[in-house]
Amino acid sequence: MCLAIPGKILSAEDNDGLRLGRVQFGGIIRSARLDFVPEAVVGDYVVVHVGFAISRVDEKEAQRTYGILREMGALEAEFPPEDEEAA
């Protein structure tokens, strides 16, 4: 299953016309494209689906979503520990 998960933008840069950001999902940091949310800035929460930020969301809603995903066990399924990814 592939989920859209909220994350906090830690940094953003324009790289040859592509807007890229480092986004934190709980304790995990991944790169994501920010082209679909040009209004999003560092510190904002965005919903990311398959590596693309698709909308902004407020922090309260992001935290609520994290809680639901943890209860479902979905965060671990989407973001396995780094050593499991290499296997």
N, C-alpha and C positions, 0 to 999 in steps of 0.2 A: 504494500500500500504506500502511496506517496501522498504526504500531507503538505498543506501550506502551514508554515509555522512562523510565529512572530519572533523577530530578533531586533536587537538594538544596534544601530549603525555606530561603529567605533571610528571609522575613517572612510573617506570618499575621495576619489580622484578621477580625473578625466584622462583616459589613455587612448589616444588616437581616435577620438570621437565616441568611445565607449565609456560609460560612467560605471565604475567599479567601486565596490565598498567592501570593507571587512565588517561582518555582522556577527554579533554574539547571540547565541541561542543558549540561554542558561549558562553553563560553563564551557561551551564549545564555540569556537570562532571559525567561520567559513567565509569565503569570498562569495559575493553575489552581485549580479548586475543590477544597477539602479536606474536604468534608462526609462522604465515605466513610471517612476515616481520622481520626476525632476524637482519637485518641491521638497523632497526629503533631505534633511541635513543631519550632520553628526549629532547623535543624542536622540534622534527620533527612532521610534519603533516602526518596523515595516513587516508585512506579511510576505514570506518568501516561499515560492513554489518552484521546484526544479531549478534552483539557482538564480531565479529572477524575483526581485521585489515587485509585488503587484499592487500593493496599496499601503498607505500609512494606517497605523492604529495607535491609540493612546496607551500609555504605560499600564493603566489599570486593566484594560482589556487584555493586553499582552500577558500580564501576570495571571489573570483569571484563566486564560487559555492554557498557560503552562501547567497550572494546577489540574485542569481537566486531563491534559495529555499525560501527566505523571500518573494520575489515577488509572488511566487506561493502559499504562505501560507503553504508550506510543512514542515517547521521546527516545527511549532506549532503542526501539526498533528503527527509528529514523536516523539516529546518531549513535551508532555503536562505538565503544571505546576504540581509540586509534589503533591499538595493537590487533583488534579483530578485523579492521578494514584491510590490513595488509595480508591477512590469511587467505 
